[in-house]
Amino acid sequence: MIGLARELVHDPSRPNKWQAGASENPQFPKFENPPEGGVTAWYTMQLTEIGEDREQPDETRLKEAIDQYDERDRHRTEQWKAHFGL
């Protein structure tokens, strides 16, 4: 499932291409020296951008994706704390 979701980040029309008989293999970005957690953060933020119909960050902005991911987690942590009275 993760591999499929990652391909859909790069080419949301991939299922239509497969259904039409296209057999090209997915092409995933290659990250040189990514920071720890950088690739996961990048894909997570890509999926978030797609889900919110916003412009997607490009492959060169790993640090920005990590910062956005961390900020989103800080915000969600505060929401959960408030919800549970912590």
mmCIF file as gemmi writes it, N, C-alpha and C atoms, coordinates in Angstrom:
data_model
loop_
_atom_site.group_PDB
_atom_site.id
_atom_site.type_symbol
_atom_site.label_atom_id
_atom_site.label_alt_id
_atom_site.label_comp_id
_atom_site.label_asym_id
_atom_site.label_entity_id
_atom_site.label_seq_id
_atom_site.pdbx_PDB_ins_code
_atom_site.Cartn_x
_atom_site.Cartn_y
_atom_site.Cartn_z
_atom_site.occupancy
_atom_site.B_iso_or_equiv
_atom_site.pdbx_formal_charge
_atom_site.auth_seq_id
_atom_site.auth_asym_id
_atom_site.pdbx_PDB_model_num
ATOM 1 N N . MET Axp A 1 ? 0.823 -1.197 0 1 0 ? 1 A 1
ATOM 2 C CA . MET Axp A 1 ? 0 0 0 1 0 ? 1 A 1
ATOM 3 C C . MET Axp A 1 ? 0.861 1.253 0 1 0 ? 1 A 1
ATOM 4 N N . ILE Axp A 2 ? 1.934 1.247 0.794 1 0 ? 2 A 1
ATOM 5 C CA . ILE Axp A 2 ? 2.78 2.439 0.862 1 0 ? 2 A 1
ATOM 6 C C . ILE Axp A 2 ? 3.401 2.712 -0.497 1 0 ? 2 A 1
ATOM 7 N N . GLY Axp A 3 ? 3.881 1.682 -1.154 1 0 ? 3 A 1
ATOM 8 C CA . GLY Axp A 3 ? 4.473 1.859 -2.472 1 0 ? 3 A 1
ATOM 9 C C . GLY Axp A 3 ? 3.48 2.421 -3.464 1 0 ? 3 A 1
ATOM 10 N N . LEU Axp A 4 ? 2.25 1.959 -3.416 1 0 ? 4 A 1
ATOM 11 C CA . LEU Axp A 4 ? 1.222 2.475 -4.309 1 0 ? 4 A 1
ATOM 12 C C . LEU Axp A 4 ? 0.919 3.933 -3.995 1 0 ? 4 A 1
ATOM 13 N N . ALA Axp A 5 ? 0.785 4.262 -2.72 1 0 ? 5 A 1
ATOM 14 C CA . ALA Axp A 5 ? 0.507 5.651 -2.343 1 0 ? 5 A 1
ATOM 15 C C . ALA Axp A 5 ? 1.647 6.556 -2.783 1 0 ? 5 A 1
ATOM 16 N N . ARG Axp A 6 ? 2.865 6.093 -2.644 1 0 ? 6 A 1
ATOM 17 C CA . ARG Axp A 6 ? 4.006 6.92 -3.061 1 0 ? 6 A 1
ATOM 18 C C . ARG Axp A 6 ? 3.972 7.146 -4.566 1 0 ? 6 A 1
ATOM 19 N N . GLU Axp A 7 ? 3.616 6.153 -5.336 1 0 ? 7 A 1
ATOM 20 C CA . GLU Axp A 7 ? 3.518 6.35 -6.782 1 0 ? 7 A 1
ATOM 21 C C . GLU Axp A 7 ? 2.405 7.339 -7.11 1 0 ? 7 A 1
ATOM 22 N N . LEU Axp A 8 ? 1.295 7.262 -6.402 1 0 ? 8 A 1
ATOM 23 C CA . LEU Axp A 8 ? 0.181 8.181 -6.673 1 0 ? 8 A 1
ATOM 24 C C . LEU Axp A 8 ? 0.527 9.618 -6.32 1 0 ? 8 A 1
ATOM 25 N N . VAL Axp A 9 ? 1.486 9.821 -5.413 1 0 ? 9 A 1
ATOM 26 C CA . VAL Axp A 9 ? 1.964 11.162 -5.112 1 0 ? 9 A 1
ATOM 27 C C . VAL Axp A 9 ? 2.595 11.765 -6.374 1 0 ? 9 A 1
ATOM 28 N N . HIS Axp A 10 ? 3.339 10.953 -7.088 1 0 ? 10 A 1
ATOM 29 C CA . HIS Axp A 10 ? 4.045 11.439 -8.271 1 0 ? 10 A 1
ATOM 30 C C . HIS Axp A 10 ? 3.168 11.474 -9.509 1 0 ? 10 A 1
ATOM 31 N N . ASP Axp A 11 ? 2.242 10.555 -9.595 1 0 ? 11 A 1
ATOM 32 C CA . ASP Axp A 11 ? 1.406 10.472 -10.792 1 0 ? 11 A 1
ATOM 33 C C . ASP Axp A 11 ? 0.009 10.009 -10.4 1 0 ? 11 A 1
ATOM 34 N N . PRO Axp A 12 ? -0.849 10.952 -9.984 1 0 ? 12 A 1
ATOM 35 C CA . PRO Axp A 12 ? -2.197 10.575 -9.551 1 0 ? 12 A 1
ATOM 36 C C . PRO Axp A 12 ? -3.024 9.869 -10.627 1 0 ? 12 A 1
ATOM 37 N N . SER Axp A 13 ? -2.638 10.01 -11.882 1 0 ? 13 A 1
ATOM 38 C CA . SER Axp A 13 ? -3.387 9.357 -12.958 1 0 ? 13 A 1
ATOM 39 C C . SER Axp A 13 ? -2.866 7.947 -13.253 1 0 ? 13 A 1
ATOM 40 N N . ARG Axp A 14 ? -1.919 7.452 -12.462 1 0 ? 14 A 1
ATOM 41 C CA . ARG Axp A 14 ? -1.321 6.132 -12.708 1 0 ? 14 A 1
ATOM 42 C C . ARG Axp A 14 ? -2.362 5.012 -12.821 1 0 ? 14 A 1
ATOM 43 N N . PRO Axp A 15 ? -3.386 4.927 -11.963 1 0 ? 15 A 1
ATOM 44 C CA . PRO Axp A 15 ? -4.366 3.835 -12.127 1 0 ? 15 A 1
ATOM 45 C C . PRO Axp A 15 ? -5.033 3.846 -13.503 1 0 ? 15 A 1
ATOM 46 N N . ASN Axp A 16 ? -5.326 5.033 -14.022 1 0 ? 16 A 1
ATOM 47 C CA . ASN Axp A 16 ? -5.923 5.124 -15.362 1 0 ? 16 A 1
ATOM 48 C C . ASN Axp A 16 ? -4.956 4.602 -16.421 1 0 ? 16 A 1
ATOM 49 N N . LYS Axp A 17 ? -3.671 4.906 -16.252 1 0 ? 17 A 1
ATOM 50 C CA . LYS Axp A 17 ? -2.668 4.425 -17.208 1 0 ? 17 A 1
ATOM 51 C C . LYS Axp A 17 ? -2.547 2.914 -17.149 1 0 ? 17 A 1
ATOM 52 N N . TRP Axp A 18 ? -2.548 2.349 -15.945 1 0 ? 18 A 1
ATOM 53 C CA . TRP Axp A 18 ? -2.47 0.896 -15.814 1 0 ? 18 A 1
ATOM 54 C C . TRP Axp A 18 ? -3.705 0.251 -16.432 1 0 ? 18 A 1
ATOM 55 N N . GLN Axp A 19 ? -4.864 0.837 -16.195 1 0 ? 19 A 1
ATOM 56 C CA . GLN Axp A 19 ? -6.1 0.292 -16.748 1 0 ? 19 A 1
ATOM 57 C C . GLN Axp A 19 ? -6.086 0.335 -18.274 1 0 ? 19 A 1
ATOM 58 N N . ALA Axp A 20 ? -5.43 1.355 -18.817 1 0 ? 20 A 1
ATOM 59 C CA . ALA Axp A 20 ? -5.338 1.482 -20.267 1 0 ? 20 A 1
ATOM 60 C C . ALA Axp A 20 ? -4.256 0.587 -20.861 1 0 ? 20 A 1
ATOM 61 N N . GLY Axp A 21 ? -3.534 -0.146 -20.02 1 0 ? 21 A 1
ATOM 62 C CA . GLY Axp A 21 ? -2.531 -1.082 -20.498 1 0 ? 21 A 1
ATOM 63 C C . GLY Axp A 21 ? -1.11 -0.565 -20.495 1 0 ? 21 A 1
ATOM 64 N N . ALA Axp A 22 ? -0.876 0.633 -20.001 1 0 ? 22 A 1
ATOM 65 C CA . ALA Axp A 22 ? 0.493 1.148 -19.92 1 0 ? 22 A 1
ATOM 66 C C . ALA Axp A 22 ? 1.264 0.339 -18.893 1 0 ? 22 A 1
ATOM 67 N N . SER Axp A 23 ? 2.454 -0.094 -19.243 1 0 ? 23 A 1
ATOM 68 C CA . SER Axp A 23 ? 3.202 -0.95 -18.325 1 0 ? 23 A 1
ATOM 69 C C . SER Axp A 23 ? 4.483 -0.293 -17.815 1 0 ? 23 A 1
ATOM 70 N N . GLU Axp A 24 ? 4.595 1.001 -17.942 1 0 ? 24 A 1
ATOM 71 C CA . GLU Axp A 24 ? 5.807 1.667 -17.472 1 0 ? 24 A 1
ATOM 72 C C . GLU Axp A 24 ? 5.934 1.534 -15.96 1 0 ? 24 A 1
ATOM 73 N N . ASN Axp A 25 ? 7.152 1.415 -15.508 1 0 ? 25 A 1
ATOM 74 C CA . ASN Axp A 25 ? 7.402 1.28 -14.083 1 0 ? 25 A 1
ATOM 75 C C . ASN Axp A 25 ? 7.392 2.646 -13.407 1 0 ? 25 A 1
ATOM 76 N N . PRO Axp A 26 ? 6.933 2.699 -12.172 1 0 ? 26 A 1
ATOM 77 C CA . PRO Axp A 26 ? 6.953 3.968 -11.428 1 0 ? 26 A 1
ATOM 78 C C . PRO Axp A 26 ? 8.382 4.479 -11.271 1 0 ? 26 A 1
ATOM 79 N N . GLN Axp A 27 ? 8.534 5.78 -11.276 1 0 ? 27 A 1
ATOM 80 C CA . GLN Axp A 27 ? 9.826 6.418 -11.055 1 0 ? 27 A 1
ATOM 81 C C . GLN Axp A 27 ? 9.751 7.207 -9.751 1 0 ? 27 A 1
ATOM 82 N N . PHE Axp A 28 ? 10.541 6.811 -8.781 1 0 ? 28 A 1
ATOM 83 C CA . PHE Axp A 28 ? 10.54 7.475 -7.491 1 0 ? 28 A 1
ATOM 84 C C . PHE Axp A 28 ? 11.72 8.433 -7.405 1 0 ? 28 A 1
ATOM 85 N N . PRO Axp A 29 ? 11.567 9.516 -6.662 1 0 ? 29 A 1
ATOM 86 C CA . PRO Axp A 29 ? 12.682 10.46 -6.544 1 0 ? 29 A 1
ATOM 87 C C . PRO Axp A 29 ? 13.846 9.834 -5.788 1 0 ? 29 A 1
ATOM 88 N N . LYS Axp A 30 ? 15.01 10.289 -6.124 1 0 ? 30 A 1
ATOM 89 C CA . LYS Axp A 30 ? 16.22 9.862 -5.426 1 0 ? 30 A 1
ATOM 90 C C . LYS Axp A 30 ? 16.685 11.034 -4.578 1 0 ? 30 A 1
ATOM 91 N N . PHE Axp A 31 ? 16.796 10.835 -3.289 1 0 ? 31 A 1
ATOM 92 C CA . PHE Axp A 31 ? 17.217 11.889 -2.371 1 0 ? 31 A 1
ATOM 93 C C . PHE Axp A 31 ? 18.657 11.634 -1.962 1 0 ? 31 A 1
ATOM 94 N N . GLU Axp A 32 ? 19.524 12.595 -2.219 1 0 ? 32 A 1
ATOM 95 C CA . GLU Axp A 32 ? 20.914 12.464 -1.797 1 0 ? 32 A 1
ATOM 96 C C . GLU Axp A 32 ? 21.062 12.954 -0.365 1 0 ? 32 A 1
ATOM 97 N N . ASN Axp A 33 ? 21.592 12.107 0.488 1 0 ? 33 A 1
ATOM 98 C CA . ASN Axp A 33 ? 21.841 12.448 1.891 1 0 ? 33 A 1
ATOM 99 C C . ASN Axp A 33 ? 20.629 13.06 2.591 1 0 ? 33 A 1
ATOM 100 N N . PRO Axp A 34 ? 19.479 12.392 2.549 1 0 ? 34 A 1
ATOM 101 C CA . PRO Axp A 34 ? 18.317 12.973 3.219 1 0 ? 34 A 1
ATOM 102 C C . PRO Axp A 34 ? 18.491 12.972 4.732 1 0 ? 34 A 1
ATOM 103 N N . PRO Axp A 35 ? 17.989 13.992 5.415 1 0 ? 35 A 1
ATOM 104 C CA . PRO Axp A 35 ? 18.059 13.979 6.879 1 0 ? 35 A 1
ATOM 105 C C . PRO Axp A 35 ? 17.163 12.874 7.42 1 0 ? 35 A 1
ATOM 106 N N . GLU Axp A 36 ? 17.432 12.452 8.634 1 0 ? 36 A 1
ATOM 107 C CA . GLU Axp A 36 ? 16.637 11.396 9.251 1 0 ? 36 A 1
ATOM 108 C C . GLU Axp A 36 ? 15.166 11.791 9.251 1 0 ? 36 A 1
ATOM 109 N N . GLY Axp A 37 ? 14.33 10.925 8.747 1 0 ? 37 A 1
ATOM 110 C CA . GLY Axp A 37 ? 12.894 11.188 8.686 1 0 ? 37 A 1
ATOM 111 C C . GLY Axp A 37 ? 12.486 12.065 7.522 1 0 ? 37 A 1
ATOM 112 N N . GLY Axp A 38 ? 13.444 12.525 6.736 1 0 ? 38 A 1
ATOM 113 C CA . GLY Axp A 38 ? 13.152 13.47 5.662 1 0 ? 38 A 1
ATOM 114 C C . GLY Axp A 38 ? 12.284 12.905 4.559 1 0 ? 38 A 1
ATOM 115 N N . VAL Axp A 39 ? 12.572 11.696 4.128 1 0 ? 39 A 1
ATOM 116 C CA . VAL Axp A 39 ? 11.81 11.114 3.024 1 0 ? 39 A 1
ATOM 117 C C . VAL Axp A 39 ? 10.367 10.858 3.449 1 0 ? 39 A 1
ATOM 118 N N . THR Axp A 40 ? 10.183 10.295 4.632 1 0 ? 40 A 1
ATOM 119 C CA . THR Axp A 40 ? 8.826 10.051 5.135 1 0 ? 40 A 1
ATOM 120 C C . THR Axp A 40 ? 8.064 11.358 5.288 1 0 ? 40 A 1
ATOM 121 N N . ALA Axp A 41 ? 8.722 12.369 5.838 1 0 ? 41 A 1
ATOM 122 C CA . ALA Axp A 41 ? 8.075 13.676 6 1 0 ? 41 A 1
ATOM 123 C C . ALA Axp A 41 ? 7.705 14.26 4.648 1 0 ? 41 A 1
ATOM 124 N N . TRP Axp A 42 ? 8.588 14.127 3.672 1 0 ? 42 A 1
ATOM 125 C CA . TRP Axp A 42 ? 8.318 14.669 2.343 1 0 ? 42 A 1
ATOM 126 C C . TRP Axp A 42 ? 7.079 14.017 1.74 1 0 ? 42 A 1
ATOM 127 N N . TYR Axp A 43 ? 7.012 12.677 1.782 1 0 ? 43 A 1
ATOM 128 C CA . TYR Axp A 43 ? 5.845 11.979 1.237 1 0 ? 43 A 1
ATOM 129 C C . TYR Axp A 43 ? 4.578 12.324 2.01 1 0 ? 43 A 1
ATOM 130 N N . THR Axp A 44 ? 4.672 12.403 3.324 1 0 ? 44 A 1
ATOM 131 C CA . THR Axp A 44 ? 3.505 12.741 4.144 1 0 ? 44 A 1
ATOM 132 C C . THR Axp A 44 ? 2.967 14.114 3.771 1 0 ? 44 A 1
ATOM 133 N N . MET Axp A 45 ? 3.857 15.082 3.625 1 0 ? 45 A 1
ATOM 134 C CA . MET Axp A 45 ? 3.403 16.422 3.286 1 0 ? 45 A 1
ATOM 135 C C . MET Axp A 45 ? 2.906 16.486 1.843 1 0 ? 45 A 1
ATOM 136 N N . GLN Axp A 46 ? 3.478 15.685 0.944 1 0 ? 46 A 1
ATOM 137 C CA . GLN Axp A 46 ? 2.966 15.615 -0.424 1 0 ? 46 A 1
ATOM 138 C C . GLN Axp A 46 ? 1.508 15.142 -0.407 1 0 ? 46 A 1
ATOM 139 N N . LEU Axp A 47 ? 1.249 14.067 0.348 1 0 ? 47 A 1
ATOM 140 C CA . LEU Axp A 47 ? -0.121 13.54 0.434 1 0 ? 47 A 1
ATOM 141 C C . LEU Axp A 47 ? -1.065 14.563 1.059 1 0 ? 47 A 1
ATOM 142 N N . THR Axp A 48 ? -0.581 15.296 2.055 1 0 ? 48 A 1
ATOM 143 C CA . THR Axp A 48 ? -1.391 16.339 2.68 1 0 ? 48 A 1
ATOM 144 C C . THR Axp A 48 ? -1.741 17.42 1.66 1 0 ? 48 A 1
ATOM 145 N N . GLU Axp A 49 ? -0.753 17.837 0.877 1 0 ? 49 A 1
ATOM 146 C CA . GLU Axp A 49 ? -0.982 18.875 -0.136 1 0 ? 49 A 1
ATOM 147 C C . GLU Axp A 49 ? -1.994 18.401 -1.177 1 0 ? 49 A 1
ATOM 148 N N . ILE Axp A 50 ? -1.869 17.156 -1.621 1 0 ? 50 A 1
ATOM 149 C CA . ILE Axp A 50 ? -2.818 16.607 -2.595 1 0 ? 50 A 1
ATOM 150 C C . ILE Axp A 50 ? -4.211 16.572 -1.986 1 0 ? 50 A 1
ATOM 151 N N . GLY Axp A 51 ? -4.309 16.104 -0.742 1 0 ? 51 A 1
ATOM 152 C CA . GLY Axp A 51 ? -5.608 16.012 -0.073 1 0 ? 51 A 1
ATOM 153 C C . GLY Axp A 51 ? -6.279 17.36 0.124 1 0 ? 51 A 1
ATOM 154 N N . GLU Axp A 52 ? -5.471 18.396 0.268 1 0 ? 52 A 1
ATOM 155 C CA . GLU Axp A 52 ? -6.019 19.74 0.465 1 0 ? 52 A 1
ATOM 156 C C . GLU Axp A 52 ? -6.02 20.547 -0.832 1 0 ? 52 A 1
ATOM 157 N N . ASP Axp A 53 ? -5.746 19.873 -1.951 1 0 ? 53 A 1
ATOM 158 C CA . ASP Axp A 53 ? -5.766 20.479 -3.287 1 0 ? 53 A 1
ATOM 159 C C . ASP Axp A 53 ? -4.889 21.722 -3.355 1 0 ? 53 A 1
ATOM 160 N N . ARG Axp A 54 ? -3.678 21.598 -2.793 1 0 ? 54 A 1
ATOM 161 C CA . ARG Axp A 54 ? -2.721 22.707 -2.815 1 0 ? 54 A 1
ATOM 162 C C . ARG Axp A 54 ? -1.502 22.312 -3.633 1 0 ? 54 A 1
ATOM 163 N N . GLU Axp A 55 ? -0.68 23.304 -3.927 1 0 ? 55 A 1
ATOM 164 C CA . GLU Axp A 55 ? 0.546 23.047 -4.673 1 0 ? 55 A 1
ATOM 165 C C . GLU Axp A 55 ? 1.441 22.115 -3.88 1 0 ? 55 A 1
ATOM 166 N N . GLN Axp A 56 ? 2.06 21.19 -4.56 1 0 ? 56 A 1
ATOM 167 C CA . GLN Axp A 56 ? 2.898 20.203 -3.903 1 0 ? 56 A 1
ATOM 168 C C . GLN Axp A 56 ? 4.354 20.664 -3.877 1 0 ? 56 A 1
ATOM 169 N N . PRO Axp A 57 ? 5.038 20.454 -2.751 1 0 ? 57 A 1
ATOM 170 C CA . PRO Axp A 57 ? 6.463 20.804 -2.701 1 0 ? 57 A 1
ATOM 171 C C . PRO Axp A 57 ? 7.267 19.902 -3.625 1 0 ? 57 A 1
ATOM 172 N N . ASP Axp A 58 ? 8.346 20.426 -4.157 1 0 ? 58 A 1
ATOM 173 C CA . ASP Axp A 58 ? 9.164 19.599 -5.026 1 0 ? 58 A 1
ATOM 174 C C . ASP Axp A 58 ? 10.168 18.774 -4.227 1 0 ? 58 A 1
ATOM 175 N N . GLU Axp A 59 ? 10.871 17.913 -4.939 1 0 ? 59 A 1
ATOM 176 C CA . GLU Axp A 59 ? 11.763 16.947 -4.302 1 0 ? 59 A 1
ATOM 177 C C . GLU Axp A 59 ? 12.972 17.591 -3.627 1 0 ? 59 A 1
ATOM 178 N N . THR Axp A 60 ? 13.272 18.821 -3.945 1 0 ? 60 A 1
ATOM 179 C CA . THR Axp A 60 ? 14.478 19.447 -3.397 1 0 ? 60 A 1
ATOM 180 C C . THR Axp A 60 ? 14.23 20.091 -2.051 1 0 ? 60 A 1
ATOM 181 N N . ARG Axp A 61 ? 12.989 20.081 -1.578 1 0 ? 61 A 1
ATOM 182 C CA . ARG Axp A 61 ? 12.654 20.813 -0.363 1 0 ? 61 A 1
ATOM 183 C C . ARG Axp A 61 ? 12.385 19.888 0.816 1 0 ? 61 A 1
ATOM 184 N N . LEU Axp A 62 ? 13.298 18.959 1.076 1 0 ? 62 A 1
ATOM 185 C CA . LEU Axp A 62 ? 13.141 18.026 2.192 1 0 ? 62 A 1
ATOM 186 C C . LEU Axp A 62 ? 13.086 18.751 3.529 1 0 ? 62 A 1
ATOM 187 N N . LYS Axp A 63 ? 13.973 19.702 3.749 1 0 ? 63 A 1
ATOM 188 C CA . LYS Axp A 63 ? 14.016 20.422 5.029 1 0 ? 63 A 1
ATOM 189 C C . LYS Axp A 63 ? 12.698 21.142 5.273 1 0 ? 63 A 1
ATOM 190 N N . GLU Axp A 64 ? 12.15 21.763 4.239 1 0 ? 64 A 1
ATOM 191 C CA . GLU Axp A 64 ? 10.861 22.444 4.378 1 0 ? 64 A 1
ATOM 192 C C . GLU Axp A 64 ? 9.758 21.446 4.735 1 0 ? 64 A 1
ATOM 193 N N . ALA Axp A 65 ? 9.781 20.279 4.107 1 0 ? 65 A 1
ATOM 194 C CA . ALA Axp A 65 ? 8.771 19.257 4.406 1 0 ? 65 A 1
ATOM 195 C C . ALA Axp A 65 ? 8.88 18.802 5.855 1 0 ? 65 A 1
ATOM 196 N N . ILE Axp A 66 ? 10.102 18.608 6.343 1 0 ? 66 A 1
ATOM 197 C CA . ILE Axp A 66 ? 10.291 18.206 7.742 1 0 ? 66 A 1
ATOM 198 C C . ILE Axp A 66 ? 9.762 19.289 8.674 1 0 ? 66 A 1
ATOM 199 N N . ASP Axp A 67 ? 10.074 20.546 8.384 1 0 ? 67 A 1
ATOM 200 C CA . ASP Axp A 67 ? 9.592 21.647 9.228 1 0 ? 67 A 1
ATOM 201 C C . ASP Axp A 67 ? 8.068 21.706 9.237 1 0 ? 67 A 1
ATOM 202 N N . GLN Axp A 68 ? 7.44 21.552 8.074 1 0 ? 68 A 1
ATOM 203 C CA . GLN Axp A 68 ? 5.978 21.553 7.997 1 0 ? 68 A 1
ATOM 204 C C . GLN Axp A 68 ? 5.39 20.375 8.768 1 0 ? 68 A 1
ATOM 205 N N . TYR Axp A 69 ? 6.006 19.221 8.641 1 0 ? 69 A 1
ATOM 206 C CA . TYR Axp A 69 ? 5.565 18.012 9.325 1 0 ? 69 A 1
ATOM 207 C C . TYR Axp A 69 ? 5.638 18.209 10.836 1 0 ? 69 A 1
ATOM 208 N N . ASP Axp A 70 ? 6.756 18.748 11.3 1 0 ? 70 A 1
ATOM 209 C CA . ASP Axp A 70 ? 6.931 18.995 12.736 1 0 ? 70 A 1
ATOM 210 C C . ASP Axp A 70 ? 5.921 20.02 13.246 1 0 ? 70 A 1
ATOM 211 N N . GLU Axp A 71 ? 5.691 21.081 12.489 1 0 ? 71 A 1
ATOM 212 C CA . GLU Axp A 71 ? 4.721 22.106 12.894 1 0 ? 71 A 1
ATOM 213 C C . GLU Axp A 71 ? 3.316 21.516 12.955 1 0 ? 71 A 1
ATOM 214 N N . ARG Axp A 72 ? 2.968 20.711 11.974 1 0 ? 72 A 1
ATOM 215 C CA . ARG Axp A 72 ? 1.654 20.067 11.975 1 0 ? 72 A 1
ATOM 216 C C . ARG Axp A 72 ? 1.502 19.165 13.19 1 0 ? 72 A 1
ATOM 217 N N . ASP Axp A 73 ? 2.555 18.423 13.545 1 0 ? 73 A 1
ATOM 218 C CA . ASP Axp A 73 ? 2.497 17.554 14.716 1 0 ? 73 A 1
ATOM 219 C C . ASP Axp A 73 ? 2.37 18.36 16.013 1 0 ? 73 A 1
ATOM 220 N N . ARG Axp A 74 ? 3.091 19.498 16.109 1 0 ? 74 A 1
ATOM 221 C CA . ARG Axp A 74 ? 2.97 20.348 17.3 1 0 ? 74 A 1
ATOM 222 C C . ARG Axp A 74 ? 1.532 20.852 17.441 1 0 ? 74 A 1
ATOM 223 N N . HIS Axp A 75 ? 0.962 21.271 16.331 1 0 ? 75 A 1
ATOM 224 C CA . HIS Axp A 75 ? -0.413 21.772 16.351 1 0 ? 75 A 1
ATOM 225 C C . HIS Axp A 75 ? -1.386 20.658 16.751 1 0 ? 75 A 1
ATOM 226 N N . ARG Axp A 76 ? -1.216 19.483 16.17 1 0 ? 76 A 1
ATOM 227 C CA . ARG Axp A 76 ? -2.098 18.355 16.498 1 0 ? 76 A 1
ATOM 228 C C . ARG Axp A 76 ? -1.944 17.932 17.949 1 0 ? 76 A 1
ATOM 229 N N . THR Axp A 77 ? -0.716 17.987 18.469 1 0 ? 77 A 1
ATOM 230 C CA . THR Axp A 77 ? -0.486 17.646 19.872 1 0 ? 77 A 1
ATOM 231 C C . THR Axp A 77 ? -1.276 18.575 20.781 1 0 ? 77 A 1
ATOM 232 N N . GLU Axp A 78 ? -1.244 19.863 20.483 1 0 ? 78 A 1
ATOM 233 C CA . GLU Axp A 78 ? -1.995 20.836 21.285 1 0 ? 78 A 1
ATOM 234 C C . GLU Axp A 78 ? -3.497 20.578 21.188 1 0 ? 78 A 1
ATOM 235 N N . GLN Axp A 79 ? -3.97 20.232 20.007 1 0 ? 79 A 1
ATOM 236 C CA . GLN Axp A 79 ? -5.399 19.914 19.852 1 0 ? 79 A 1
ATOM 237 C C . GLN Axp A 79 ? -5.791 18.708 20.706 1 0 ? 79 A 1
ATOM 238 N N . TRP Axp A 80 ? -4.981 17.667 20.676 1 0 ? 80 A 1
ATOM 239 C CA . TRP Axp A 80 ? -5.289 16.464 21.452 1 0 ? 80 A 1
ATOM 240 C C . TRP Axp A 80 ? -5.213 16.735 22.955 1 0 ? 80 A 1
ATOM 241 N N . LYS Axp A 81 ? -4.235 17.509 23.359 1 0 ? 81 A 1
ATOM 242 C CA . LYS Axp A 81 ? -4.128 17.855 24.776 1 0 ? 81 A 1
ATOM 243 C C . LYS Axp A 81 ? -5.369 18.617 25.229 1 0 ? 81 A 1
ATOM 244 N N . ALA Axp A 82 ? -5.796 19.58 24.438 1 0 ? 82 A 1
ATOM 245 C CA . ALA Axp A 82 ? -6.986 20.357 24.776 1 0 ? 82 A 1
ATOM 246 C C . ALA Axp A 82 ? -8.228 19.45 24.821 1 0 ? 82 A 1
ATOM 247 N N . HIS Axp A 83 ? -8.312 18.554 23.862 1 0 ? 83 A 1
ATOM 248 C CA . HIS Axp A 83 ? -9.454 17.667 23.784 1 0 ? 83 A 1
ATOM 249 C C . HIS Axp A 83 ? -9.569 16.766 25.033 1 0 ? 83 A 1
ATOM 250 N N . PHE Axp A 84 ? -8.423 16.296 25.511 1 0 ? 84 A 1
ATOM 251 C CA . PHE Axp A 84 ? -8.416 15.393 26.648 1 0 ? 84 A 1
ATOM 252 C C . PHE Axp A 84 ? -8.129 16.086 27.966 1 0 ? 84 A 1
ATOM 253 N N . GLY Axp A 85 ? -8.08 17.426 27.942 1 0 ? 85 A 1
ATOM 254 C CA . GLY Axp A 85 ? -7.901 18.188 29.164 1 0 ? 85 A 1
ATOM 255 C C . GLY Axp A 85 ? -6.524 18.012 29.783 1 0 ? 85 A 1
ATOM 256 N N . LEU Axp A 86 ? -5.528 17.851 28.992 1 0 ? 86 A 1
ATOM 257 C CA . LEU Axp A 86 ? -4.158 17.651 29.491 1 0 ? 86 A 1
ATOM 258 C C . LEU Axp A 86 ? -3.365 18.942 29.509 1 0 ? 86 A 1
